[in-house]
């Protein structure tokens, strides 16, 4: 009895389950894969699109050594290749999206002998960018840019204020007499007072002697 061993090679493919985009702004549909085999010119990538509430699918991109975006249908001239098969990246980009692009996108990769794999799907939702969304983006930009700048300015002002206060304090202390200087000044004033009193006494003595003589 002979026993045959069959080895089934497989691929692991991942894609974003949900992607949100805005009218007129390019959207990236990310798809990555891991293969047990080396990438060769036999590797193929196929992206398909299915509109909402419909079972009809259409091919929008094919890759095999070269890029083959669709040349017909609503996605004509709007699909761009942004992947790198040697890095396991099979992503594409949609330019000038509209609300009509809403639907389900599927990413299929085959790298013989790795041909059995899951096929992940991505639900795309395209909406108009409203004023509220633009305002929130501006607010976020302000937070990221202006608040750090304001903090730096405040820190600089605090530092300058402290430095100025220190200079004023040193300036005032330079004109303030120490306790020794105050003591010396007091002694000098007392000596002057005594000298003045002595001079007055001497003058009084001279006057009295003069009067007695006459």
Steps between C-alpha positions, in 0.01 A plus 500: 500500500648831402420811694512832320571824685340809357632840606261787441673835493300802609508877519400728781334819377387797709298809407322776689141395573369858479644806326351849510581761237390841378385617160791624287771376741707197398428183696743215567366145515760308699567131439797296626595136459741238631611208283702190582653521152726763350339759278532414130361636176211255542359701791166661418287758679136569420280771645125482441212732586139425593242782528273517807198267494628321191662167421666632185879536522744667263876478470669834566869401523727212397871450568747248359849644467331813368206714609171473315242746639156483345445691179121486515219565742465759778857445624662565163827699536442534874680195641871527589741233625664596832618155610827307492473123448851440637386653829170314501300810414214482249338837570330727247376859503182660366523861385210743475261270689127568499205374702429262211822312592347370823498122514709190567854449370676162500874429487612162357866395483653185349866407516536148359527252656327710772155534351260411780409789719229712651367796302456800731247771418499872573185706542557851361289796611550829314333817635516874451745673731275732701582828672505326837764253379711781355464695823607203709804453275594867543451472875722192513768678298479797736542273800801327349671821385399799711473351849863376511610842369296675771656281770849589377414873503359479854809319624723765343296782660518332842873459465545864398281617791704300749823634356371859520387451861842364592675803346272742690562315824876513456476867404310588818730294721799687355376834648391357834752548782610206699461486880872580542467808277196617698689451827798699370271786391339507846838515673611783273183698574551449873864617473389810309239571767753474777743725316233766450404484868866531601547805278191667655633438852840642409337813357298544820816468711681763296208740532490459878876559535474810288223644716693434823805680364301819452 
